[in-house]
Amino acid sequence: MTRPIHPITRRGLIKGGTAAVAASSFPLPLYAQERPLKIGYVSPQTGPLAVFGETDNFILDGVRKALAGGIQAGGKTREVEIIVKDSQSSSSRAASVAAELIERDEVNLMLVTATPDTTNPVADQCELAEVPCASTAAPWEAWYFGRGGTPDSGFDYTYHFFFGLNDALNAYTSTWNRLDTNKVVGGLFPNDADGAAWSHPELGAPRLLPEKGYQLINPGTFQNGTDNFTAHLSAFKEADAEILTGVLNPPDWNTFWRQAQQQGLRPKAATIAKALVFPAAVQTLGDLAEGLTTEIVWAPNFPFASGLTGRSSAQLAADWTASSGKLWTPPLGWTQAIFDVGVNALATASDPDDRESINEALAATDVVTTMGPVNFTKGPFGRNVSITPLVGGQWRLGGEFGIAVEIISNDFLPEVPLTADLRNLRDI
């Protein structure tokens, strides 16, 4: 990793919270008066993780319109420039483009989304170069502990908001508790950053599921892109696993699920992170999508709006469908949210030309986004992390797009209403 061209002296982080910046806080004058404030944005727009970046252009269009006349920052009207880079679903590429944004483009602030493969290398570059960075769309443990953080020692320039593994497994078990099962769970964990976090013996499912009354069967990790899940299927059948869980890329889950049907594995529930979050990925399963379950980190009926654009969650989804002709997808919520957080930091920094000042504002973030409240001072260790809420969803065939997700558990965000009862896969 390379050092910045202009290294700067560290200062202490301020304490406390800043008020949410509403849409009205961003006046739109005719001309900016100073050098543009630069935001670097990195996400996987191509490659196997491209579904995470599917909505980037749509969200960026709305953000740029909201920022068209600049913002009030540091007592002046400032133009905001957003420089976008594609990680190509590669960790090394993510690190490379982050270094480019830091050194060549001299961004004031870095924003990054979507899986530890992208968020972690970008955050590491920013921490080394002392550039403030906010990230989302990766379980916070995979981001925090995966980068060497400890309960006693966090990070100085990098911040993250999303759910954690315990939050996800709480939502999962809340869903499974609605079924009569033997509570034996087959685990599918790839040999990547997400899989390492989910299968971690102390931080992940091996400890958390037994604490919630469930037995985990983990036959071991597998390589992304594998075409043979026979060993896992045999282990699950031998253990009579009535529930499946894990964190897979969409192509790998599709391969596994088709092989499961061929080899006669019929669980009562299959609740999968990552692969089953996205409508576009689920649609590729055809009829085999019916009844699969996952976490829902954002949906049109979430009771939150963007302070930057003013759009409610419902309006955001409706505008996306009108623009793309597609069903809403969760990246709408988290991509909008990362810009809600980022622009708030620029607008509340005492000196937005000074990365240290932006970092102080980012550390003190207390703002409502499309995903819910984000407050980096009230996370698990009092800094760096903010946990966002989630609900449980189940995919059903039918409707305008041939598929829809129903909200079937909301124990941890009751403001989102249930839309259907959970169905047993064996009854479908």
Secondary structure as UniProt FT lines:
FT   HELIX           23..25
FT   STRAND          37..43
FT   TURN            48..49
FT   HELIX           50..53
FT   TURN            54..55
FT   HELIX           56..66
FT   TURN            67..69
FT   STRAND          71..73
FT   TURN            74..75
FT   STRAND          76..78
FT   STRAND          80..86
FT   TURN            88..89
FT   HELIX           91..103
FT   STRAND          109..113
FT   HELIX           116..129
FT   STRAND          133..136
FT   HELIX           140..144
FT   HELIX           145..147
FT   STRAND          158..161
FT   HELIX           165..176
FT   TURN            177..178
FT   STRAND          184..188
FT   HELIX           193..198
FT   TURN            201..203
FT   HELIX           205..211
FT   TURN            212..213
FT   STRAND          215..217
FT   TURN            224..225
FT   HELIX           230..238
FT   TURN            239..240
FT   STRAND          243..248
FT   HELIX           250..262
FT   TURN            263..264
FT   STRAND          269..274
FT   TURN            275..276
FT   HELIX           279..283
FT   TURN            284..285
FT   HELIX           286..289
FT   TURN            290..291
FT   STRAND          293..296
FT   TURN            300..301
FT   TURN            307..309
FT   HELIX           313..324
FT   HELIX           331..348
FT   TURN            352..353
FT   HELIX           355..363
FT   STRAND          366..369
FT   TURN            370..371
FT   STRAND          372..375
FT   TURN            376..377
FT   TURN            380..381
FT   STRAND          385..386
FT   STRAND          391..397
FT   TURN            400..401
FT   STRAND          403..409
FT   TURN            411..412
FT   TURN            414..415
FT   HELIX           425..427
//
